[in-house]
Amino acid sequence: MNVLVIDVGGSSVKMLATGADDSRKFDSGPDLTPAELVRQVGELTADWKYSRITLGIPALIGPDGPEAEPGNLGDGWVGYDYEKAFGKPTRVVNDAAMQALGAYDGGRMLFLGLGTGLGSALVTDQVVVPLELGSLPFSREETMAERVGKDGLHLHGEDEWQHSVQMILKRLQAAFEADYIVLGGGNAKLVEPLPEHVRRGGNEDAFAGGFRLWEERVIPHDLPPAAAWRVVR
C-alpha cells in the first residue's frame, strides 16, 4: 500500500509518499483554501504513485472532517469533500495528533507543537487523543497559544518566551501525569535547556504518523475495533 502524507501547517504544506527519497513542500498561509491545496498537491506529486492519503490539518477534526476553520488558513475547510477532490481514500486527522502518533514510543506521552499556535495531543493506553490546550488561559490577557505561539515569541521576546514555555511544560506534565513530552513545530528548536523527560520531535514524526494511520493496527475509532490503536475524535 502506497500512502501520501500531507502535513498542513500555518506557513507551509509538507508532503511525503511511500518510497519517496525526499519530502516536498509549498507555502501555506491565510489564502490557502482546500481547493488550492488539492491543486498544488496534485501538481507537485504527479510523479509519485500512491493509493491512499493521510491529511493532517491544524483544526478540530470530527468523524466527518474539520469541525472548525483553521485559524491561520483560508476558508472552506469545514464540509469539504476531501476524498472526492483527491480521488483517493483519504483520512483526515488533526495535525498534532498525526505527529504525536509518529513520535510515540510507549507510556503516556504528551505532544506539544510550538509553531504558529500551540498544537497538542495525548497518547496513552493505545489511544491518540487530540487536545486543544492552546485555548486554555495563560493569564487574564492571553491564552497559552497566544503566549507561546509565533506572535507571543515576537511580542515578548525570546527570553520571556523561554520562561513561559518552561512554565507550561512543567504544569502540563504534572497535570497529565505524562511520562514524557515531545516538542514539535518550528520553534521547538529554540527551547533550551530541555527539561527532564522532554525531547524534540521532527517533521519525520508527522510523516510516520500519517503512514501509521493506514497500518492494520492503527484505525480511526469509528471503524471495527480490530486493531491495537484508535484515534479519538
N, CA and C of each residue as an Amber inpcrd file, in Angstrom:
protein
   699
   0.8370000  -1.1980000   0.0000000   0.0000000   0.0000000   0.0000000
   0.8770000   1.2550000   0.0000000   0.7080000   2.1080000  -0.9690000
   1.4520000   3.3530000  -1.0530000   0.6000000   4.5010000  -0.5230000
   1.1410000   5.2510000   0.4090000   0.3960000   6.3130000   1.0900000
   1.0780000   7.6520000   0.8500000   0.2710000   8.6770000   0.5950000
   0.7580000  10.0510000   0.5510000   0.3420000  10.7360000   1.8340000
   1.3060000  11.2900000   2.5580000   1.0280000  12.0290000   3.7900000
   1.1800000  13.5130000   3.4960000   0.1500000  14.2920000   3.8570000
   0.1500000  15.7360000   3.6600000   0.0310000  16.3930000   5.0250000
   1.0240000  17.1750000   5.3850000   1.0610000  17.8500000   6.6810000
   0.8580000  19.3440000   6.4430000  -0.3420000  19.8330000   6.7690000
  -0.6920000  21.2240000   6.5100000  -0.3610000  22.0670000   7.7380000
   0.5240000  23.0330000   7.5810000   0.8740000  23.9430000   8.6620000
   0.4870000  25.3670000   8.3350000   0.7350000  26.2590000   9.2700000
   0.3760000  27.6520000   9.0720000   1.2680000  28.3830000   8.0890000
   2.4820000  27.8640000   7.8590000   3.4080000  28.5300000   6.9460000
   3.7900000  27.6800000   5.7420000   3.6410000  26.3650000   5.8300000
   3.9790000  25.5150000   4.6960000   3.1760000  24.2200000   4.7340000
   3.0810000  23.5860000   3.5860000   2.4710000  22.2670000   3.4460000
   3.5710000  21.3130000   3.0150000   3.7720000  20.2360000   3.7880000
   4.8250000  19.2710000   3.5040000   4.2110000  17.9400000   3.0970000
   4.8560000  17.2530000   2.1550000   4.3080000  16.0120000   1.6090000
   5.3980000  14.9560000   1.4870000   5.0190000  13.6990000   1.7180000
   5.9250000  12.5780000   1.5190000   5.0930000  11.3570000   1.1690000
   5.5550000  10.5920000   0.1940000   4.8590000   9.3750000  -0.2100000
   5.7180000   8.1560000   0.0870000   5.0790000   7.0170000   0.2420000
   5.7860000   5.7640000   0.4570000   6.8280000   5.5610000  -0.6410000
   8.0650000   5.3120000  -0.2410000   9.1230000   5.0470000  -1.1950000
   9.8210000   6.2640000  -1.7550000   9.3220000   7.4770000  -1.4810000
   9.9620000   8.6940000  -1.9880000  11.2440000   8.9700000  -1.2180000
  12.2370000   9.4990000  -1.9150000  13.5230000   9.7750000  -1.2740000
  13.4740000  11.0100000  -0.3860000  12.7360000  12.0350000  -0.8120000
  12.6920000  13.2890000  -0.0670000  11.2700000  13.8400000  -0.0450000
  10.9860000  14.6450000   0.9760000   9.6860000  15.3060000   1.0620000
   9.6700000  16.5220000   0.1460000   8.4740000  17.0260000  -0.1200000
   8.2870000  18.2330000  -0.9160000   7.3680000  19.1700000  -0.1540000
   7.4170000  20.4480000  -0.4900000   6.5760000  21.3970000   0.2270000
   6.2660000  22.6040000  -0.6360000   5.2240000  23.3290000  -0.1960000
   4.9040000  24.6170000  -0.7970000   4.3720000  25.5300000   0.2950000
   4.3220000  26.8170000   0.0170000   3.9180000  27.7970000   1.0230000
   2.4390000  27.6730000   1.3710000   2.1440000  27.8670000   2.6480000
   0.7720000  27.8980000   3.1380000   0.4550000  29.3390000   3.5270000
  -0.6160000  29.5480000   4.3040000  -0.9430000  30.8880000   4.7680000
  -2.4190000  31.1960000   4.6850000  -2.8070000  32.4250000   4.9680000
  -4.2270000  32.8000000   5.0710000  -5.0060000  32.7280000   3.7620000
  -4.3280000  32.5480000   2.6340000  -5.0280000  32.4380000   1.3550000
  -5.2010000  30.9910000   0.8960000  -4.6860000  30.0390000   1.6770000
  -4.7630000  28.6410000   1.2700000  -6.1480000  28.0610000   1.5600000
  -6.8580000  27.6730000   0.5270000  -8.1550000  27.0050000   0.6420000
  -7.9590000  25.5210000   0.3610000  -8.9260000  24.6730000   0.7160000
  -8.7640000  23.2490000   0.4130000  -8.6820000  22.9650000  -1.0810000
  -9.4030000  23.7180000  -1.8850000  -9.3260000  23.5120000  -3.3350000
  -7.9270000  23.8300000  -3.8570000  -7.3260000  24.9030000  -3.3380000
  -5.9650000  25.2570000  -3.7380000  -4.9720000  24.2170000  -3.2390000
  -5.2090000  23.6820000  -2.0430000  -4.3670000  22.6140000  -1.5170000
  -4.3810000  21.4160000  -2.4620000  -5.5720000  20.9800000  -2.8560000
  -5.6940000  19.8200000  -3.7390000  -4.9830000  20.0810000  -5.0660000
  -5.1280000  21.2880000  -5.6020000  -4.4920000  21.6220000  -6.8830000
  -2.9760000  21.5450000  -6.7900000  -2.4130000  22.1760000  -5.7490000
  -0.9620000  22.1980000  -5.6310000  -0.3890000  20.8220000  -5.2880000
  -1.0890000  20.0810000  -4.4460000  -0.6320000  18.7270000  -4.1320000
  -0.6190000  17.8760000  -5.3920000  -1.6710000  17.9830000  -6.1940000
  -1.7260000  17.2140000  -7.4320000  -0.5760000  17.5240000  -8.3690000
  -0.2340000  18.8010000  -8.4830000   0.8520000  19.2060000  -9.3700000
   2.2110000  18.7210000  -8.8670000   2.4410000  18.8460000  -7.5670000
   3.7590000  18.5430000  -7.0170000   3.9980000  17.0590000  -6.7660000
   2.9460000  16.2500000  -6.8280000   3.1100000  14.8110000  -6.5850000
   2.7130000  13.9790000  -7.8000000   2.6480000  14.6160000  -8.9600000
   2.1720000  13.9190000 -10.1650000   3.0380000  12.7180000 -10.5320000
   4.3150000  12.7380000 -10.1550000   5.2170000  11.6290000 -10.4850000
   5.3170000  10.5950000  -9.3770000   4.5920000  10.7810000  -8.2880000
   4.5660000   9.7990000  -7.2080000   3.3700000   8.8710000  -7.3810000
   3.5440000   7.6230000  -7.0070000   2.4550000   6.6560000  -7.0520000
   1.9490000   6.4000000  -5.6390000   0.6640000   6.6360000  -5.4210000
   0.0620000   6.3890000  -4.1100000  -1.4180000   6.0860000  -4.2900000
  -1.9410000   5.2640000  -3.3940000  -3.3380000   4.8450000  -3.4860000
  -4.1710000   5.2910000  -2.2930000  -3.5240000   5.8490000  -1.2670000
  -4.1970000   6.3090000  -0.0580000  -3.5930000   7.6420000   0.3500000
  -4.3740000   8.4510000   1.0900000  -3.8880000   9.7600000   1.5320000
  -4.2120000   9.9530000   3.0120000  -3.2310000  10.4560000   3.7620000
  -3.4680000  10.9640000   5.1070000  -3.2580000  12.4720000   5.0710000
  -4.2470000  13.2030000   5.5610000  -4.2070000  14.6630000   5.5300000
  -4.2710000  15.2060000   6.9480000  -3.1920000  15.8250000   7.4060000
  -3.1530000  16.4410000   8.7320000  -3.4450000  17.9230000   8.6310000
  -4.4610000  18.3940000   9.3590000  -4.9070000  19.7870000   9.2900000
  -4.8910000  20.3860000  10.6980000  -4.4360000  21.6310000  10.8650000
  -4.4360000  22.2670000  12.1890000  -5.8090000  22.7870000  12.5760000
  -6.7110000  21.8470000  12.8490000  -8.0940000  22.2000000  13.1770000
  -8.7150000  21.0880000  14.0030000  -9.8300000  21.3960000  14.6420000
 -10.6070000  20.3940000  15.3540000 -11.2440000  19.4640000  14.3310000
 -10.9970000  18.1540000  14.4640000 -11.4600000  17.1840000  13.4800000
 -12.5280000  16.2810000  14.1030000 -13.6180000  16.0790000  13.3950000
 -14.6740000  15.1690000  13.8100000 -14.7630000  13.9900000  12.8630000
 -15.7470000  13.1250000  13.0270000 -15.8840000  11.9480000  12.1580000
 -16.0470000  12.2980000  10.6840000 -16.5710000  13.4770000  10.3910000
 -16.7980000  13.8820000   9.0050000 -15.7830000  14.9140000   8.5130000
 -14.6780000  15.0800000   9.2370000 -13.6600000  16.0450000   8.8230000
 -13.5940000  17.2320000   9.7570000 -13.0130000  18.3360000   9.3020000
 -12.8590000  19.5190000  10.1630000 -14.1950000  20.0360000  10.6810000
 -14.2290000  20.3590000  11.9750000 -15.4360000  20.9090000  12.5900000
 -15.2960000  22.4000000  12.8580000 -14.1380000  22.9580000  12.5610000
 -13.9010000  24.3950000  12.6970000 -12.8490000  24.7880000  11.6760000
 -12.9230000  26.0310000  11.2180000 -11.9590000  26.5120000  10.2420000
 -10.5980000  26.7330000  10.9070000  -9.5040000  26.2940000  10.2590000
  -8.1770000  26.5830000  10.8060000  -7.9570000  28.0910000  10.8870000
  -7.4430000  28.5560000  11.9820000  -7.3350000  29.9970000  12.2010000
  -6.3320000  30.7020000  11.3100000  -5.3480000  29.9730000  10.7750000
  -4.2770000  30.6150000  10.0240000  -4.3120000  30.3080000   8.5280000
  -5.4120000  29.7190000   8.0710000  -5.5410000  29.3730000   6.6620000
  -6.7660000  30.0710000   6.0820000  -7.0330000  29.8280000   4.7890000
  -8.2210000  30.3790000   4.1660000  -9.4720000  29.6620000   4.6460000
 -10.6050000  29.9960000   4.0760000 -11.8830000  29.4140000   4.4800000
 -12.2470000  28.2200000   3.5950000 -13.2690000  27.4790000   4.0510000
 -13.8250000  26.4060000   3.2420000 -13.4240000  25.0050000   3.6510000
 -12.7250000  24.8530000   4.7680000 -12.2390000  23.5420000   5.1850000
 -13.3420000  22.6800000   5.7880000 -14.3200000  23.3080000   6.4300000
 -15.4300000  22.5610000   7.0200000 -16.4070000  22.1610000   5.9160000
 -16.7530000  20.8840000   5.8610000 -17.7180000  20.4060000   4.8770000
 -17.1380000  20.0800000   3.5200000 -15.8520000  20.2560000   3.3410000
 -15.2200000  19.9680000   2.0460000 -15.0620000  18.4600000   1.8830000
 -15.3220000  17.9480000   0.6800000 -15.2210000  16.5140000   0.4060000
 -13.8060000  16.2140000  -0.0790000 -12.9130000  15.9100000   0.8350000
 -11.5100000  15.7060000   0.5050000 -11.2970000  14.4400000  -0.3180000
 -12.0080000  13.3920000   0.0300000 -11.8330000  12.1320000  -0.6950000
 -12.2720000  12.2790000  -2.1550000 -13.3680000  12.9680000  -2.3770000
 -13.8300000  13.1980000  -3.7400000 -12.8540000  14.0860000  -4.5070000
 -12.3460000  15.1270000  -3.8450000 -11.4350000  16.0570000  -4.5090000
 -10.1150000  15.3860000  -4.8800000  -9.5760000  14.5730000  -3.9900000
  -8.3170000  13.8930000  -4.2730000  -8.5140000  12.6770000  -5.1730000
  -9.7140000  12.1150000  -5.1510000  -9.9820000  10.9380000  -5.9630000
  -9.3890000   9.6650000  -5.4070000  -9.0760000   9.6610000  -4.1110000
  -8.4840000   8.5020000  -3.4580000  -8.9790000   8.4280000  -2.0180000
  -9.0230000   7.2290000  -1.4220000  -9.3870000   7.1260000   0.0010000
  -8.5100000   8.0450000   0.8330000  -9.1580000   8.8860000   1.6620000
  -8.4430000   9.9190000   2.4080000  -8.8690000   9.9190000   3.8620000
  -7.9210000   9.9070000   4.7570000  -8.1980000  10.0290000   6.1850000
  -7.6980000  11.3840000   6.6600000  -8.5920000  12.1620000   7.2480000
  -8.2790000  13.5000000   7.7360000  -8.1050000  13.4280000   9.2510000
  -7.0270000  14.0170000   9.7500000  -6.7050000  13.9370000  11.1720000
  -6.1240000  15.2720000  11.6160000  -6.2590000  15.5860000  12.8880000
  -5.6090000  16.7640000  13.4450000  -4.0990000  16.6260000  13.2770000
  -3.4430000  17.7040000  12.8610000  -2.0090000  17.6170000  12.5640000
  -1.1670000  17.2700000  13.7870000  -1.5440000  17.7820000  14.9600000
  -0.7960000  17.4640000  16.1750000  -0.9590000  15.9950000  16.5410000
  -2.1690000  15.4530000  16.3670000  -2.4030000  14.0430000  16.6540000
  -1.5940000  13.1620000  15.7080000  -1.4950000  13.5750000  14.4510000
  -0.7180000  12.8080000  13.4750000   0.7490000  12.7700000  13.8630000
   1.2980000  13.9170000  14.2560000   2.7070000  13.9510000  14.6510000
   2.9280000  13.2130000  15.9630000   1.9700000  13.3110000  16.8750000
   2.0870000  12.6010000  18.1490000   2.1390000  11.0940000  17.9240000
   1.3070000  10.5880000  17.0330000   1.2920000   9.1620000  16.7460000
   2.6360000   8.7020000  16.2060000   3.2470000   9.5270000  15.3550000
   4.5410000   9.1590000  14.8070000   5.6660000   9.2330000  15.8170000
   5.5350000  10.0900000  16.8240000   6.6000000  10.2770000  17.8180000
   6.5060000   9.2960000  18.9720000   5.3790000   8.6580000  19.1360000
   5.1090000   7.8460000  20.3280000   5.9830000   6.5990000  20.3870000
   6.5540000   6.3250000  21.5780000   7.3180000   5.0890000  21.7610000
   7.0570000   4.4520000  23.1220000   5.8140000   4.5590000  23.5910000
   5.4100000   3.8660000  24.8050000   5.0320000   4.8010000  25.9370000
   4.3290000   4.2520000  26.9410000   3.9530000   5.0220000  28.1100000
   2.8660000   6.0470000  27.8230000   2.8110000   7.0730000  28.6660000
   1.8620000   8.1720000  28.4900000   2.6240000   9.3880000  27.9690000
   2.3180000   9.7830000  26.7510000   3.0660000  10.8480000  26.0920000
   2.1710000  12.0430000  25.8010000   2.6800000  13.2370000  26.1130000
   2.0160000  14.4840000  25.7480000   2.8080000  15.1300000  24.6270000
   2.1320000  15.4730000  23.5450000   2.7690000  16.1560000  22.4260000
   2.3520000  17.6170000  22.4230000   3.3310000  18.5170000  22.2620000
   3.0660000  19.9470000  22.1550000   3.7650000  20.4880000  20.9180000
   3.0080000  21.1350000  20.0460000   3.5580000  21.7050000  18.8310000
   3.7480000  23.2030000  18.9590000   4.9890000  23.6440000  18.9990000
   5.3190000  25.0660000  19.1440000   5.5470000  25.6570000  17.7530000
   4.4900000  26.1940000  17.1830000   4.5750000  26.7620000  15.8540000
   3.8100000  28.0600000  15.7810000   2.9250000  28.1550000  14.7970000
   2.0840000  29.3430000  14.6770000   1.2440000  29.5210000  15.9320000
   0.7170000  28.4260000  16.4410000  -0.0320000  28.4300000  17.6970000
   0.5500000  27.3920000  18.6350000  -0.3220000  26.6220000  19.2900000
   0.1150000  25.5460000  20.1840000  -0.7180000  24.3090000  19.8840000
  -0.1490000  23.3680000  19.1400000  -0.8220000  22.1020000  18.9030000
  -0.6200000  21.1690000  20.0790000  -1.5160000  20.2030000  20.2570000
  -1.3790000  19.3110000  21.4030000  -2.1620000  18.0220000  21.1920000
  -1.6300000  16.9450000  21.7700000  -2.2940000  15.6450000  21.7280000
  -1.7160000  14.7840000  22.8400000  -2.5270000  13.8450000  23.3040000
  -2.1160000  12.8920000  24.3280000  -2.1990000  11.4910000  23.7380000
  -1.1700000  10.6800000  24.0010000  -1.1810000   9.2850000  23.5740000
  -1.0190000   8.4220000  24.8140000  -2.0000000   7.5630000  25.0600000
  -1.9640000   6.7100000  26.2470000  -2.9220000   5.5470000  26.0720000
  -2.5690000   4.3990000  26.6320000  -3.4390000   3.2230000  26.6070000
  -3.9480000   2.9230000  25.1990000  -3.0550000   3.0060000  24.2150000
  -3.3530000   2.6620000  22.8290000  -4.4000000   3.5890000  22.2110000
  -4.4990000   4.8070000  22.7210000  -5.4610000   5.7790000  22.2010000
  -4.7380000   7.0960000  21.9390000  -5.0090000   7.7070000  20.7950000
  -4.4960000   9.0350000  20.4620000  -5.6310000  10.0340000  20.6630000
  -5.4350000  10.9950000  21.5640000  -6.4790000  11.9600000  21.9070000
  -6.0470000  13.3610000  21.4820000  -6.6190000  13.9080000  20.4060000
  -6.3160000  15.2980000  20.0590000  -6.8050000  16.2440000  21.1510000
  -6.0200000  17.2620000  21.4680000  -6.3640000  18.2310000  22.5010000
  -6.3440000  19.6410000  21.9160000  -6.9300000  20.5700000  22.6530000
  -6.8930000  21.9910000  22.2750000  -6.3830000  22.8000000  23.4650000
  -5.1730000  22.4530000  23.9310000  -4.6220000  23.1070000  25.1130000
  -4.2890000  24.5690000  24.8510000  -4.1090000  24.9170000  23.5940000
  -3.8130000  26.3040000  23.2770000  -4.9190000  27.2630000  23.6350000
  -6.1440000  26.7660000  23.7890000  -7.2690000  27.6330000  24.1470000
  -7.3630000  27.8820000  25.6450000  -6.5610000  27.1770000  26.4490000
  -6.5630000  27.4080000  27.8930000  -5.9160000  28.7530000  28.2170000
  -6.3630000  29.4100000  29.2880000  -5.7630000  30.7100000  29.6280000
  -4.3590000  30.5680000  30.1900000  -3.4680000  31.4190000  29.7340000
  -2.1500000  31.5400000  30.3510000  -2.1950000  32.6240000  31.4240000
  -2.9250000  33.6800000  31.1200000  -3.1320000  34.7900000  32.0530000
  -4.5030000  35.3760000  31.7450000  -4.8410000  36.4560000  32.3880000
  -6.1260000  37.1030000  32.1070000  -6.1720000  37.6820000  30.7010000
  -5.0220000  37.9730000  30.1430000  -4.9690000  38.6350000  28.8410000
  -4.6750000  37.6870000  27.6890000  -4.0910000  36.5220000  27.9520000
  -3.6040000  35.6680000  26.8710000  -3.9740000  34.2050000  27.0900000
  -4.1880000  33.5090000  25.9690000  -4.2890000  32.0570000  26.0100000
  -2.8820000  31.4680000  25.9240000  -2.7900000  30.1640000  26.1410000
  -1.4810000  29.5170000  26.0100000  -0.9530000  29.6420000  24.5870000
  -1.8310000  29.5090000  23.5920000  -1.3900000  29.6170000  22.2030000
  -0.8820000  31.0140000  21.8940000  -1.5420000  32.0130000  22.4220000
  -1.0970000  33.3870000  22.1920000   0.2370000  33.6660000  22.8700000
   0.4660000  33.0310000  24.0080000   1.6910000  33.2890000  24.7670000
   2.9180000  32.6100000  24.1570000   2.7680000  31.3410000  23.7550000
   3.9480000  30.6010000  23.2890000   3.9110000  30.3210000  21.7920000
   2.9240000  30.8410000  21.0720000   2.9060000  30.7330000  19.6250000
   3.8360000  31.7520000  18.9880000   3.7920000  31.8090000  17.6720000
   4.6950000  32.6920000  16.9300000   4.5240000  34.1520000  17.3210000
   3.2760000  34.6060000  17.4620000   3.0450000  36.0050000  17.8160000
   3.5550000  36.3250000  19.2120000   3.3930000  35.3820000  20.1530000
   3.8800000  35.5970000  21.5070000   5.3950000  35.7040000  21.5610000
   6.0850000  34.9090000  20.7410000   7.5420000  34.9800000  20.6720000
   7.9910000  36.3530000  20.1860000   7.3340000  36.8600000  19.1560000
   7.7060000  38.1680000  18.6120000   7.3360000  39.3030000  19.5700000
   6.2040000  39.1620000  20.2490000   5.7270000  40.2300000  21.1190000
   6.5600000  40.3510000  22.3960000   6.8580000  39.2150000  23.0200000
   7.5060000  39.2310000  24.3290000   9.0220000  39.0580000  24.2710000
   9.5420000  38.5900000  23.1510000  10.9740000  38.3350000  23.0600000
  11.3160000  36.9200000  23.4940000  12.4920000  36.4520000  23.0800000
  12.8260000  35.0500000  23.2960000  13.0260000  34.7000000  24.7700000
  13.6100000  35.5950000  25.5610000  13.8440000  35.2750000  26.9730000
  12.5320000  35.0340000  27.7110000  11.5660000  35.9350000  27.5290000
  10.2800000  35.7710000  28.1980000   9.5290000  34.5760000  27.6360000
   9.6540000  34.3690000  26.3290000   9.0260000  33.2050000  25.6940000
   9.5820000  31.9100000  26.2830000  10.9000000  31.8360000  26.4390000
  11.5250000  30.6520000  27.0380000  10.9790000  30.3890000  28.4340000
  10.8700000  31.4430000  29.2220000  10.3510000  31.2990000  30.5870000
   8.9210000  30.7610000  30.5600000   8.0970000  31.2700000  29.6460000
   6.7030000  30.8350000  29.5400000   6.6140000  29.3850000  29.1080000
   7.4320000  28.9880000  28.1460000   7.4290000  27.6030000  27.6790000
   7.8200000  26.6610000  28.8000000   8.8680000  27.0030000  29.5400000
   9.3110000  26.1460000  30.6400000   8.2070000  25.9970000  31.6920000
   7.4940000  27.0800000  31.9670000   6.4040000  27.0320000  32.9380000
   5.2770000  26.1250000  32.4520000   4.9150000  26.2630000  31.1840000
   3.8400000  25.4490000  30.6220000   4.2260000  23.9720000  30.6080000
   5.4630000  23.6630000  30.2370000   5.9050000  22.2740000  30.2160000
   5.7820000  21.6350000  31.5970000   6.2120000  22.3520000  32.6140000
   6.1600000  21.8190000  33.9780000   4.7200000  21.5800000  34.4200000
   3.8620000  22.5590000  34.1540000   2.4760000  22.4370000  34.5970000
   1.7250000  21.3400000  33.8530000   1.9020000  21.2580000  32.5420000
   1.1640000  20.2780000  31.7530000   1.6560000  18.8580000  32.0120000
   2.9600000  18.6920000  32.2230000   3.4490000  17.3510000  32.5300000
   2.8580000  16.8560000  33.8380000   2.7530000  17.7300000  34.8170000
   2.1550000  17.3480000  36.0920000   0.6570000  17.1070000  35.9480000
  -0.0420000  17.9750000  35.2010000  -1.4950000  17.8610000  35.0660000
  -1.9070000  16.5720000  34.3600000  -1.1450000  16.1500000  33.3400000
  -1.4940000  14.9480000  32.5730000  -0.7550000  13.7040000  33.0700000
   0.0920000  13.8760000  34.0820000   0.9040000  12.7720000  34.5940000
   1.6320000  12.0840000  33.4480000   2.1960000  12.8950000  32.5570000
   2.8670000  12.3730000  31.3760000   4.2280000  11.7920000  31.7300000
   4.5360000  10.6380000  31.1590000   5.8580000  10.0590000  31.3410000
   6.9130000  10.8980000  30.6320000   6.5130000  11.4920000  29.5220000
   7.4300000  12.3620000  28.7780000   6.6280000  13.2630000  27.8490000
   7.2820000  14.3290000  27.4050000   6.6810000  15.2820000  26.4750000
   7.5460000  15.3330000  25.2210000   6.8970000  15.3430000  24.0690000
   7.5980000  15.5330000  22.8040000   7.2160000  16.9030000  22.2520000
   8.2230000  17.6840000  21.8910000   8.0050000  19.0120000  21.3300000
   8.1550000  18.9650000  19.8120000   7.1400000  19.4430000  19.1060000
   7.2070000  19.5690000  17.6600000   7.0030000  21.0170000  17.2690000
   6.8910000  21.2630000  15.9680000   6.6970000  22.6230000  15.4920000
   8.0190000  23.3300000  15.2360000   7.9630000  24.3930000  14.4520000
   9.1700000  25.0850000  14.0350000   9.9700000  25.7170000  15.1440000
   9.3160000  26.0620000  16.2740000  10.0300000  26.7310000  17.3570000
  10.5110000  25.7870000  18.4540000  10.2970000  24.4820000  18.2780000
  10.7860000  23.5330000  19.2820000  12.3050000  23.6100000  19.4080000
  12.9690000  23.9370000  18.3160000  14.4370000  24.0020000  18.3310000
  14.9680000  25.1190000  19.2180000  14.1000000  26.0790000  19.5680000
  14.5370000  27.2040000  20.3940000  14.5390000  26.8890000  21.8890000
  13.8760000  25.8470000  22.2880000  13.7100000  25.5580000  23.7160000
  15.0180000  25.0370000  24.2980000  15.6180000  25.8320000  25.1770000
  16.8710000  25.4770000  25.8430000  16.8550000  26.0330000  27.2590000
  17.2140000  25.1990000  28.2450000  17.5230000  23.7810000  28.0900000
  16.2320000  22.9540000  28.0140000  16.3550000  21.7320000  27.5320000
  15.2180000  20.8280000  27.5590000  15.0730000  20.2650000  28.9700000
  13.9030000  20.4130000  29.5840000  13.7110000  19.8570000  30.9260000
  13.8040000  18.3330000  30.8980000  13.9200000  17.7600000  32.0490000
  13.9410000  16.3060000  32.1580000  12.6330000  15.7320000  31.6100000
  12.7410000  14.6350000  30.9130000  11.5910000  13.9340000  30.3260000
  10.9320000  14.7260000  29.1920000  11.6760000  15.6170000  28.5810000
  11.1800000  16.3550000  27.4140000  12.1810000  16.1640000  26.2780000
  11.6980000  15.8250000  25.0860000  12.5750000  15.6910000  23.9300000
  11.9300000  16.3360000  22.7120000  12.7370000  16.6210000  21.7240000
  12.2350000  17.2130000  20.4850000  11.8270000  16.1270000  19.5010000
  10.7560000  16.3920000  18.7720000  10.3900000  15.5620000  17.6410000
  10.8290000  16.2610000  16.3650000  10.2170000  15.8830000  15.2480000
  10.5850000  16.4970000  13.9850000   9.5550000  16.2310000  12.9230000
   9.7680000  16.7900000  11.7310000   8.8390000  16.5870000  10.6280000
   8.6570000  15.1100000  10.2950000   9.7120000  14.3250000  10.5370000
   9.6210000  12.9030000  10.2330000   8.5510000  12.2090000  11.0740000
   8.2700000  12.7510000  12.2660000   7.2300000  12.1630000  13.1110000
   5.8510000  12.3280000  12.4810000   5.5940000  13.4880000  11.8880000
   4.3070000  13.7180000  11.2360000   4.1170000  12.7400000  10.0870000
   5.1550000  12.5330000   9.2900000   5.0500000  11.5880000   8.1850000
   4.8630000  10.1580000   8.7070000   5.6190000   9.8030000   9.7550000
   5.4910000   8.4560000  10.3270000   4.0800000   8.2260000  10.8420000
   3.4890000   9.2410000  11.4940000   2.1260000   9.1050000  11.9870000
   1.1270000   8.9540000  10.8570000   1.3330000   9.6990000   9.7760000
   0.4440000   9.5790000   8.6270000   0.4890000   8.2090000   7.9960000
   1.6700000   7.6210000   7.9170000   1.7820000   6.2610000   7.3860000
   1.1360000   5.2560000   8.3390000   1.3230000   5.4510000   9.6330000
   0.7880000   4.5090000  10.6150000  -0.7450000   4.4450000  10.6020000
  -1.3860000   5.5440000  10.2110000  -2.8470000   5.5580000  10.1900000
  -3.4370000   4.5500000   9.2090000  -2.6240000   4.0520000   8.2760000
  -3.1130000   3.0650000   7.3200000  -2.6140000   1.6620000   7.6240000
  -1.8260000   1.5170000   8.6960000  -1.4300000   0.1860000   9.1060000
  -2.6160000  -0.5170000   9.7550000  -2.6440000  -1.8050000   9.7130000
  -3.7840000  -2.5680000  10.2300000  -4.0080000  -2.3360000  11.7130000
  -2.9420000  -2.0230000  12.4480000  -3.1030000  -1.8630000  13.8910000
  -3.4460000  -0.4370000  14.2900000  -3.6260000   0.4570000  13.3240000
  -3.9540000   1.8460000  13.6260000  -5.1920000   2.2370000  12.8440000
  -6.3090000   2.4750000  13.5290000  -7.5530000   2.7810000  12.8420000
  -8.2740000   3.9260000  13.5280000  -9.0850000   4.6900000  12.8060000
  -9.9660000   5.6480000  13.4710000 -10.9600000   4.9160000  14.3580000
 -11.4610000   5.5930000  15.3830000 -12.2980000   4.9330000  16.3810000
 -13.6280000   4.4520000  15.8320000 -14.0750000   4.9730000  14.6780000
 -15.3980000   4.6160000  14.1920000 -15.3620000   3.4170000  13.2580000
 -14.2110000   2.7340000  13.1020000 -14.1290000   1.5070000  12.3410000
 -14.1400000   0.3310000  13.3160000 -14.3760000  -0.8900000  12.8220000
 -14.4020000  -2.0550000  13.7190000 -13.1490000  -2.1370000  14.5670000
 -13.2940000  -2.3730000  15.8700000 -12.1600000  -2.3290000  16.7980000
 -11.2900000  -3.5750000  16.7000000 -10.6540000  -3.7770000  15.5390000
  -9.8380000  -4.9830000  15.3400000  -8.3610000  -4.6910000  15.4500000
  -7.9810000  -3.4370000  15.6060000  -6.5650000  -3.0880000  15.6620000
  -6.1840000  -2.6370000  17.0610000  -4.8750000  -2.4380000  17.2620000
  -4.3980000  -2.0880000  18.6070000  -4.5940000  -0.6170000  18.9420000
  -4.6750000   0.2170000  17.8980000  -4.7300000   1.6520000  18.1230000
  -6.0560000   2.2250000  17.6900000  -6.4380000   3.3450000  18.3010000
  -7.5810000   4.0830000  17.8080000  -7.3470000   5.5800000  18.0300000
  -7.8370000   6.3780000  17.1070000  -7.7260000   7.8260000  17.1940000
  -9.0760000   8.3750000  17.6290000  -9.1390000   8.9730000  18.7970000
 -10.3830000   9.5500000  19.3110000 -10.5790000  10.9090000  18.6980000
 -11.7860000  11.1680000  18.1790000 -12.0650000  12.4660000  17.5500000
 -13.1320000  13.2010000  18.3400000
